[in-house]
Amino acid sequence: MATTLRLRRNPTATTSGRASWEEPPSAVGLVGKGTVIFLMLAAVLVPLWVVVLTSFSTVGAIGRAGGLVIWPDGLTLDAYTQMLTNSQIIKALVVSLLVTVIGTAVSMVVSVLCAYGLSRSGSLGHRLILLVLVLTMFLGGGMIPTYLVVTGLGGYGQYWALILPSAISVFNILVLRNFYSSTSAELIDAAKIDGAGDWRTLWSVVLPTSKAVTAVITLFYGVGYWNSFFNVMLYMPTESEKWPLQYVLLQYVSEGMGMPGSVDNGASAGHAQAAPLSLQMAVVVLTLVPILMVYPFMQKHFRTGVLTGAVKG
């Protein structure tokens, strides 16, 4: 009886939820889809599993595996103990967190204000400004002029050189602008009738109706700052006490540098020395944890925030 009622309400639907003109999936199709999904999951999870497992492995386990460890064998916390008690790692972690938080806040404030101004058709010179912004996506000045400008302003060796040169993403501004342009005109008109100015309209009308795209762009900026290391190579390559975590990771993993204080000179009797490879993988895990913790809360906003903001307007 329930099936009959469902079919009466939607005559084109079948009991499986498909439209009546859709063919049922074949066995080959189901197996193929399942295989593709399994391979995609394996491509993501297997490297993550190997990195995490190697970071918990002992010197002997890494030696027996000939490098990266695939199966658990002799697990230990020595790498994480040594890493989290190292002053350079802790300082680099703090620097990365501060650069990420402050940089994301600066980028979001500038991007939101710029996008909102460009989304209002009555803004002064908004078409010219939009054209200039779009041109910068294709006609950049280059690395050397940027370096000369930043160093000429006294940015060499300064933390702000890690934030301001990459504070603006024109792509993110365009996504925000397109989303703001699709905000209901009736809501904005109602706010103006109530006496709200542009600041009040942005804060009380536009931003609350654009939480999805705001969350996604915030994540984009945050991940960009967290993973950034190139500006460090340009503006503070020799000041190791100011390095963020990603550049420390680059030095340990790619350049093969040792960790200060990691050489066992016998003073730490009874405490096993962590293998260099396990220590490198532990630093990799440390850089992944913050993003893995934040991403699940932002994932639901991607479809609404990015696709809608990129298509509308």
N, C-alpha and C positions, 0 to 999 in steps of 0.2 A: 504493500500500500504506500509506503514511504517513497519507494522508487517511482511508483506511478505519479505521485504528487510532484516529485522533482522533475520528471519528464514533462509534466503539464506546465510547470512554471517556466521551464526552458526547453522547448521542443527540440532545439538543435544540439542539446547535450546528451551524452551517453552516460551509462551508469559508471563508467571509469573516469568521468570528468572531462573527456575529450569531446570536441565538436563532432557532429555526426559525419562530416565529410573527411575527417582525419582518419587515416589508416592506422590500425594498431601497430605498435613497434614490433619488428621482427626479432627473432632470437639473436641473429647476427648483429643487429643494431644495438640491442641491449648489452651484449657482450663487448662490442666495440666501445660503447660509451663508458662502460665500467672500466675497461682496460685503460682508456685515455685518462679518466679521472684518477685511477690508481697510479699511473705513471707520473702524472702531474704532482700528486701528493708525495710520491717517493722522491721526485726531484727536489722538493722543498724540505721534506722532513729528514731524509737520509743525511745530507750534509750537516744539518743542524744537530742531529743525533751524534754524528762522528765528532764534531767540534766539542760538544758538551761532554761526551764520554772521554775524549782525550784529555780534557782539562781536569778530569777526576782520576786519571790513570797515574800509576807509579812509573819510575824509571824503568824497572824491569818489564812492565807490561808494554810500554812504548817500544822498548828494544826488541821484545819478542814479536810485536806486530810489524816491526820495520818502519815505524812512523805513526801515522794516524791509527787510532784504535777503533775497531768496528764492534767487537764483542767485549763485554765487561770482564776485566781481568786485573785484579789488584787495585781496587779503588782507594783513593786517598783525598784528603782535603788540603794537602800540603801546598799546592799551587795557589789556592784561594787564601790560605793563611798567610803565605808569603806576600801575595799581592796586596791584600787588605792591610797589612802592617807596614807596607812600603810607603814612605812619605811622598815620593814623587807620584805614585799612582793616586793616592788620596788627593793630593793637590791638583793633579790633572783632572780628576773627576769633578772636583769643586769648580774648577775653571770651566769645564764643559757645561756643567749645569747652569752656571751664571751666564755664560755666553748664550746658551740656548734660551733661557728664560727672558733675559733682557733683550736679546736680538729678536725673538719672536714677538715680544710686546711692541718694540719699536716698529717692526715691519708691519704688524697688524694695524697699528694706529695710523701709520702713513698710508697703507693700502686701502683701508676702509674709508678714510677721509677723501683720498683721491678718487676712489671708485664711486663714492656717493656724489661728489661734485660732477664727475663726468656723466653720471646717470641722469642728472637734471638738465633738461633741454634748455632752460633759461640761464644756465651758468655762463659766466663771462669767459669767452674763448675756449669753451670745452671741446669744440671740434678741432681746433688747432692743437690743443694740448694732447688730445687723443691721437692725432696724426703723428705728433712728435714721439709719443710713447711707442706707437706701433713701429715707427722707423727704427727706434733703438733696438728692436728685436732682430733686425736684419743688418743694421749698419752700426756695429759697435766700434768703440775707439780702439780696442785692443788691450793687451795685458801691459805693455810698456807704458802707454800714456796713463793708464790707471795707476800703475806703480809710481810714476813720477808725481801724479797729483796727490796720492795718499802720503808719500814721503815728504813732498813739499809742504804739506799741511802739518807735518810733525807726527805722522802716524806710525813711523817705524818704531817697533818695540812697544806700541801702545795697544791696549785691549780693544779700543774702539775700531782699530783697523781690522779686527776680526768680524765686525758687525756692519758698519756703515757701507763699505764697498759692495756688499751683497744684500743690503737691507730691502731692496725693491725688486720684485719680480713682475714684469709687465704682464705676463700670462696670468698670474694670480689677480692682478688688478682688473684685467678684462673679464675674468670669470665673475668677480664680485660685481663689476659694473653691469654686466648682462643680467645678473640675478636681481640687483637693485632696480634695474629698469623695468623688470616685470612685477614689481611691487604694486599692489592694487592702488590705482589712482584715487579711488573713493576713500581709502584709508588716509592717504596723504591730504586730500582735500578736507576731510573731516578734522584732521589735526590742525590744519591751518585755520579753519573756521573757529576752532576752540582757542586760537591765539598762539599756537605752537610755532616757533621759529624753526630754522633748518637744523640747529643742534638738537632741539627737543624732538623733532620729527625723526631724525636719524636714530636717536637713543631709544625713543619710546615706540616707534612704528616700524622703521626699516630693519633695525637689528633684531628685534624679537621675531619678526617674520622671516629672518634669514639665518636662523641658528645652524641649519645644516651646512650651508656653504661656508659660514664663518668657522665652524669646527673643522671642516676639511682643509681650508686654507691655513688655519692655525697649525694643523698637523703637517702640512707641506713645509711651512717655514720652520717648524720645530725640528723635523727630520733633517732638513737642509743644514741648519746650524749645528745639530748634533753630529752629523757625519762630515762636517767641513774640516779640512786640514790644509787646503791649498793656500789659503791666506796666511796660515802660520809659516809655510815655507817661504813666502814672499816677505813678510813683515817682521817676523821674529824667529829666524831659523836657528839662532845660537843661544837664545834665552830659554833654557830648558825648564826653568822654574815657572815660566808662563805658558808652557805648552798645554793644550787641552788633551783629553784622553785619546782622541783619534790620532793625533800626531805621535803620541807616545806609542800607540799600537803600531803605527807605521814603522817607527824606529825599531821596535822589538821584533816584529814579524818579518817585515820586508828587508830592513837594513841589517838585521842580525845583531843589533846592539844588545849587550847584557843589561840586566836590571841592577842599578846601584845597590850594593849590599847583598846581592844574591849569591856571591861566592862564599862557599862554606869554608871557613878558616879554622874550624875545630871549636870555635867558641860556643856554637849551638849544639853541643853534644846531646845525643838522644833524640834530636829532631832531624828527620830525613829531609834532604835537600830536594826540592821539586825539580823535575826534569824541565829543561828549557822549553821544549815543545808544549808540555802541559801548561807551563806558565803563559806562553803565548796564546794558547787556546782559552785560558782563563780570562785574559784581557779581552779577547774577542767576545766571550760570553758576557762580560761586564758591559761592553758597549751595546750589546743586543738587548739586554734586559729592559732598559727604560722604554724602548720603542715597542717591544713585545707587550709590555704592560699597558701602554696607552692605546695601541692600535685597535684592540677588540672593542673599546668604547667608542671609537671613531668610525668603525667600519660601516655601521648602519647609515651613516650620513653620506657615504661616497656616492651612491646612486642619485640621491636627491640633490646633493650639493654640487657635484662636478658636472654631471650630465645635464641637469636642468639649467645650471648657470652657463654652460657652454652653448646650449642650443637656443635658449630663449633670447629675446632681445633682437 
